[in-house]
Amino acid sequence: MFKRVLVANRGEIAVRIIRALRVMGIPSVAVYSKVDKDALHVRLADQRICIGEGPARDSYLNMDAIIMAAKNMECDAIHPGYGFLSENSAFARKCEENGITFIGPSPDIIDKMGNKSAARKLMMEAGVPTVPGTKEPVYDAEKALPIAREIGFPVMIKASSGGGGKGMRECMKEEDFIDEFNMAQRESANAFGDDTMYIEKLILHPRHVEVQIIGDKFGNVRALGERDCSVQRNHQKLIEESPSPAITEKVRKKMLDDAVTAAKAVGYDSVGTIEFIVDQSGTYYFMEMNTRIQVEHGVTEMETGVDLVMEMIRVAAGEELHILERDLKRRGHTIECRINAEIPEKNFMPSPGKITHLLLPGGNGVRVDTAVYTGYEIPSEYDSMIAKIIVHGEDRMSAIMKMRAALEETLIMGVDTNLDFQYKIMHTKTFCDGKADTGFIKAFTEGGKQNAGGSQQ
């Protein structure tokens, strides 16, 4: 096992990792920017080191500073959390070159699955269902147009290196294709330094369902159930739940099997997710793979009792998976609401500032992952998520009732949050009936047309 682990992240995920390390008896080192000097992860870690100014590019994205910090603090492993450098193969390689274990998949696997067109081709070859579309990358709008015609409009134009909705355009008709392709390609080049594109058939009114997987270095892979992540705003998830109300037990079993096939096809040896898009008939297609721990990993932990962060650390240290398929008992229903310091009425504009009063919910089956406290100053430099409220009930309706009670109990003063917005969602007929697709939030904010649909993310 590792001697000392540096946590190359901040916020609630850094706190989550530090707590897991403490339980495992492994000393932790927190890195922090100057604006994060009073952050909770800094206070909880065994040791801490400042790595730069506030902006992420000068601190949490500064590979050399993080590697130097790990070497100076005599760390033999780095856990990247999610976001920042968690899916950066160059960083994973730097760790290897410096004799430090990157707690995550190998750089080659990150490269394979990080490029969406390459991942899509790999999944086709493995026999995993994929959305009809291009098998090879495309670079030129004029050459891509005949391909789009063959696929059939409407189509989705996507950046191979995309994420968070960047480099993505829906194209409903042929005459708009050239302009939409060029705009998506420019956005991809600006955001990711990559102008590689691919084209898919546009699935209308879809659901976003992902499968939690974990693999080890001995070829073992387990699927720990699925999460429905369809409730999103601006391509960012707001609510996650498990099991998904959008699929049958028969579809679920096949989806989990296909997720294992997908992971084995790349020799996956860490925690990750296989993301699927599900159409209105219940047919699902591979969308992408996230080669890291997910924000919503706690949903699966509540449902299965498996500590995913600890398992991720163990397999990175070379241990064999001790989770057996027969031991995986998924029970009840789990829902997570992301609590963000933002103003939903102003297009979810961030609301940084000082938290003057804070009361978090509790009780049986209630978990809160957060790094904020009374008096904490939420910085403007980073993501607006400040907490995740996760509840578990014996069935979906009891979980919804428990989430309503937890949101009612939560008090956050000093900044605007989406607490009331989440509370309203928990009372909508569309959500309660399990019919919220990826267009639900857009319809909800545009006048409560809760039965309106969306398109694939």
N, C-alpha and C positions, 0 to 999 in steps of 0.2 A: 504494500500500500504506500501511498505517497507520504513524503516527510512533511511537506508544507505546500499549500495550494494558494496561488494568487487568484483573486476574483476580479476579472477584467470587466467590470460592469458597475452599475449603480442602482439605486432605487430598490423596489421590492424584490427583484430577482437576485440582486446581490445579497440582500438580507436572507432570502430563502436559501441560497447556496451556503452562506456562512453558518446558518443554523444546522444544515445537514452535516457540514464538516465538523461542527462542534459535537454532534451526536456520535459521529464516527471517530472522534478523538484525533482529528487531523487539524493542526494549527492553520489559521487562515490569515491572509494578508489582503487588506483592502487597498485599492488604488482610488484616488479621488482628485477631482479638479478643485481649483481654489474656491469656486462658488459652492462646492459640496463639502467644505471642511466641517460643517456641523451635521452632515447627513447621518442617518441611523446606521447605515452599513459601515461607516467609518468608526462609529462608537462601538459596534458589536464585534468587529474583527479583533483578532489577537494582536495584529500589527497593522500599521497603515503607512502609506507613502503617497505624497502629492506628486502628480505626474504632469501638471500643466494648468493653463488658464481655463476659463469656463467653457468656451466653445468646444464641441466634441472633437473637432479636427485637431485641436491643440492638446487634447487629453485622452478621452476614451477611444479615439480613433488613431492615436499616435502609437503605431506599432513599436517603434524603436524605444520610446519611453517606457512602454509596458514591459517589453523584454528586458530592458535594463533594470527596471524595478524588480522583476522576478529574480534576476541573477543576483542583484544586490541583497535581496532578502532571502537568498538561498532557497527559492521555491523550485520544486522539481515538476510542478504541473500548473497549468493555467486553466481555469474554467471561464469561458467567455459569456455565459448566460445566453440571452437572446438579443437581437439587434446588434448595433456597433460592429464588432469584429467576429461575431459568432459564425458567420457563413463566408468568411474571407479566407480563401485557400492560401493566399500569400502570407497571411499571418500564421496560419497553421504550419506552413513550411518554415517560417522563421523560428517558430517554437521548436520544430524538429532539428533544425540546423544548430540550435543553441542547447540541445540536449534536454529540452523541456517538453513534457507530455501535454499535448493539446487535448483537453477533455471534450472530445467530439469526434466526428469521423475523420478519416484521412484526407489530406488535401486533394488527392485524386478523386475521391468520392464527392467532395464538395464541388469540384469542377464539373464532374459528370452530371450532377443533379442541379447545380446552380444555373447552368445554361438550359433554359426551358425547351428550346428546340432539340437539343441533344438528348435531354431527359425524355422528351416525348418519343423520339426515335427509338431509344433504348426500351421504353415501355411497349412500344409496338412490337419490337422483336421478342420481348418476353411474353407476349400474349395478353398483356393487361389492356383492358378497353380504353381507348383514347377517343377524344372528340374528332370527328372527321376533319381533316385539314392537311397541311403540308408536312411531309416527312423530312425534307431538307430545308435549311434556312434560306430566306429570301432577302435580297438587298436592294432591289430596284422596283419601283412602283409599276412601271410599264410592263415588266416581266411578270410581276405578281398578279396583275389584273386578270389574265386568262386563267390563272390558277384559282382566283377567287370566283370567277364565273363557273368553273367546273365544280367547286365546292357548293356553290349556290348561295345567293344572298338571302338573309343578312349574314355577315361574317364579323368575326372579331379579329382585329389586327393587334398583335402582341409583340413586345420586345422580348428577345431571348433572355436578356439579363434583367428583366423587369421585376417590379415588386411595388406594393403599396399603390397600385393603380397607375404608376408612371409608365409611359410608352405604350399605352393601351387605348384603342379606339374601337367603338362599335360603328360598323358601316352598314346602313340599312339598304342602300341602293347603289347600283353600279356607277352612276354618274358622280358620286361623292368619293369613290374609292381612292383615286390618285391623291387628292388633297388630304384625306384622312390618313393614308399610309405615310405620306411625307411628314405630316405633323407628328405622328406617333414615332417615326424614325428619328426626327430631330430631338424630340423629348428624350428618347432613349440615349442618343449620343451625348446629350447634355448631362443627363442624370447618371449614366453608367459608363460613359466612354465606349459604348458598343452600339453599332447601328444594325446589328443582326436582328431580323424580324421573322415571324412566322404567322400563319393565318389559320384560323379555326372556324368551323361552323358556329354561328352564334346561337346558343341555347337560351331561349326565352323563358322567363319566370323560373330560374333554377334554384336549387338548394345547394349550399356549400357544406359538404360533410367530409371530415378528415379522420383518418385512422391513426391512432397512437401505436407506434412500433418501437421495439428495442431489439438490438442485435449485439452479439459478442464477437470476439475474434476467433471463435471456433465454428462459425457458420450457423449458430443458433439464432433464430429470429422469433419473436413473439408479437402478436397483435393484442393490445389491451383494450379493445373496444373502440368505438367511434365517438366523435363529437360533432354536433350540428352547430355550425358557425354562420348561419345564414343572416342573422340580424347584424347588419353592418351599416356604417355611415362613411361616405367618401372612401370606400374600399377598406375601411378599418373596422375590425370586429368590435361589437358592443356587448353581445350576449352569446354565451356558448352553453350547450347542454348535452347531456348524454343519458340515455340513448337518444338517437335522433328520431323524432316523430315522423320523419319523411320516408322512412324505409321499413319494409317488412322484415321479419326474422329470417326469411329465406334469402332476401337480398343482403341483409347484414352479414350472414355467414359467408356468402360469396365475396362480398366486399373485403372482409377481413382476410380471407384466403388470398385475394388478389393483392392486397397490401403486403402480405408476407412474400408473395412471389416477386413483387416490385423491389422490395428491400434485398432479397436474396440475389436478384439479378445484378445488383451493384456491389454485393459483398458488404452490405451495411453493418457497421459494428458500433453503434451508439444509439442514443435516443433520437427519434425523429418522427415526422408525420408524413403520411401519404395523403394528399388532398384530392378529393373527387368532387365533380360537379354532377348533380342529380337532376334529371329533367322531370317534367310533370308526370310522366308515366312510371317513374321509379327507376329508370335506366340510368346507370352511372358511368362516368368516364374519368380517367386519370387527368388531373390538372397540373399538379406539380408536387415536388417533395421539399419539405423544410428540413434541412440537415442540422437541427439544433433542438434545444428544449423550447417548447412553446409557452407563450404567455399563459395559455389556458390549461397547462398541464395539471393544475390542481383539480380540475374536474374529474380527470381519470383517476387521480390519487384518491379522491373521496369515494369514487365508485368501486374501485378495486382494492384499496388498502395498500397498494404498491407505492413505495417512495421512489419516484422516477429520478430525482436528483441523486439520491444515494446509488441507485442502480447504474446511472450514467457514470458516476465516479468509479464504481467497482469495475465495470467493463473496460473503462479507459486504463485501469491499473492492470488489466490482463486477466481478470477473474472470469470464470464461466458463468453464464446466466443460471441462476438457481430457480427462476420462475418457471414452473411447469404448467403446460396448458391446462391440465386437469385441476390445478390449484387456483386458476383464475376464476374467481366467482364475482361476476358483475351483479350488483344488487341495486334495486330502487332507481331513483332518478336524481340527477345532479344538475344544478343551474348555476352559472356564474354571470354576474353583472360587473362590467368594468366601470369603476367610478373615476371620472376624469374632471380635472379642474378646467372647465370649459363652459361656454354659453351656447346651449343648443339653438336658442332663438336667433343667434347671430352666426349661423353656419358653423357651429361648434368651435367658435373662436377661443383659443386658450385663455385661461384666467389665472396667471401666476400671482403670487402674493403670499402674505403671512396667514397661517391658520391660527385663528385666535381661540377657537374652542373646537374640541374634537371628542365625539363619543361614537365608538364603534360597536356593532351588534355582537351578540354572543348567544349561547344556548346550545342545546343538543343539535348536532348536524349543521352547525354554522361555522364557517372558517373565513377569516379575513387575512389576506396577504397585503401588507402595506409597509411603507418606510416612512410615513408621515407621523407627526405628533404635534401636540399643542405647542405653538410657538415656532413651528417649522416654517421656513420661508421657501415656498415653491419657486425654483428658478425658472426663468423664461427660456433658458438655453436648450431644454430637453423636452421629451414627450410629456403630454399633459396627464397621463394616467397616474393616479395617486393611490388607488386601492383596487382590490378585487374582492368582492363579496361572493362567497361560494356556499351554497346550501344543498343539503341532501335530504330527500324525503322518500317515503316508501313507494310513491308513485308520482307521476308528473304533476298532478293537481296539488298534491300535498307539498311538493317542492315549490310550486308557484306561490302557494299560501305562505310558506316559510320565507320565501324571498320578499314578499310584500311586507311581512312583519319585520324582517331584517332591515329593509330600506326605511321603514317608518321609524325604526329605532336609531338610525344613523344620523348624527348631527355633525356637520362640518361648517364652521363659520369663518369669515374673513376672506373667502374666495367664492366665486360662483362654481357650481358643479352640475353634473348631469343627474343628480340623485332623483329629482322630481320627474325628469324625463324617463328614467328607467322605471320609476314607480308607475307612471302612466302606461308604459308598454306592458307591464305585468297585469294590467286590467283590460287590455284590448282583446276583443273577441278573436281577431286573427291570430295573435300570439297564443292565447289560451287554447285555441283549437288546434295548435300545432301547425299552422299553415303560413307562417311568415317566411317569405322567400327573400332573396338578396335585394329586392326592390322595396321591401316593406318600409324601411326608415324614410326613404325618399317620398313615398306616398303618404306616410304618416305625418311628415313635417310639412307637406304641401296641402294639408287640409283634411287629414284623417281618412283618406281613401285607402283603408287598410287592406283591401282585397287586391290592390294593384300589384303588378309583378315587376320584376327587374330583369337583369341579364347577368351572364357569368362574370365573375370577378377575376 
